[in-house]
């Protein structure tokens, strides 16, 4: 009996490992197909911003951004490894996509120990993450957030409600803290996960364990921000960091109005998401059945799914790539829901629903992969003119000459491989209070010193 059990575990590990390698290879191939695709404005901006940081510009005091520092730090690390340009973008895209795949496989298996459920969740991620309408085949901020959020979800899943595990809770909160260094909104997910711990703790004895885990998670989250604040304090940039990341954003955001728009309008589930109803249906079937018995794993997943629209809505701008935050929990939920459907209604119906979803997503992926890189950019709602503009800039300027991009976001510096002449490459911030006047003066001072030969106007 023991030998059979050991043999079964080895067989599961073999098939899970083999499936992971096959799915990872599929992800790599799909991303390689779009290696030369014109990128989103954010991708161009953060790659060039990270390059400027590596050249000596100090973040916030010179190099201006209105988001926490993790995105620029991530791109800077990638540049150190792969160099400046498309290679670092491809590296980050593959690395974080496979990271999410590994976490989703583990989360899929965590429900009932089924290798089939794990591989199903992984396959759903591979197919969903190729969505061109959601710009999911590019390394935008949501890709990095998804990596840390799904890892935090996995760590919360592994917390035993009958045994205190402070290190595990700290690690889960720490992961969400790291996710919040890309955008602060994972604080919403932290609240949801902590609430789920209490909701699923039925016996009174488990309440103490849930309280301990919630406190540990909050401490882990807080640790990330305490270390971040200490770093900027020690480097003399604490005030400007707080002004950039919090004051500049708070002045521009109406939280209640944004949440109302995001939750009670078509922005909750836009047309670009409609195809993912094939994942949502089995996921919400499982949620309904799991909630009836207050199953801890389903309660935790419901907190994840409930937090996503709040994270998307918080800023009040509903760009397509924001909706990528739905993909990991929907993939896991669909796989779990199909397993529950199998248990309760037999394998035929479960397999039929799974096959339908895979055919739909597989057909769409075949369609998306038929696009050339420029065609993919148009499908993703990018104008795709950045490579041509970068080439035109280089044809216009001599070596050693500089240009200034007066644009909402610098898009051409990475392509032209030229340095910024001012640290304020977010031109949109020159017109927005409360920092607009100060940033305008900083920009004018730096332009007087740099005296660029070319002005690129793109407003």
Secondary structure, 3 states (H helix, E strand, C coil): CHHHHHHHHHHHHHHHHHHHHHHHHHHHHHHHHCCCCCCCHHHHHHHHHHHHHHCCCCECCCECCCCCCHHHHHHHHHHHHHCCCHHHHHHHHHHHHHHHHHHHHHHHHHHHCCHHHHHHHHHHHHHHCCCCCCCCCCCCHHHHHHHHHHHHHHHHHCCCCCCCCHHHHHHHHHHHHHHHCCCCCHHHHHHHHHHHHHHCCCCHHHHHHHHHHHHHHHHHHHHHHHHHHHHHHHCCCHHHHHHHHHHHHHCCCCHHHHHHHHHCCHHHCCHHHHHHHHHHHHHHHHHHHHHHCCCHHHHHHHHHHHHHHHHHHCCCCCCHHHHHHHHHHHHHHHHHHHHHHHHHHCHHHHHHHHHHHHHHHHHHHHHHHCCCHHHHHHHCCCCCCHHHHHHHHHHHCCCCCCEEEEECCCCCHHHHCCCCCCCCCCHHHHHCCCCHHHHHHHHHHHHHHHCCCEEEEEC
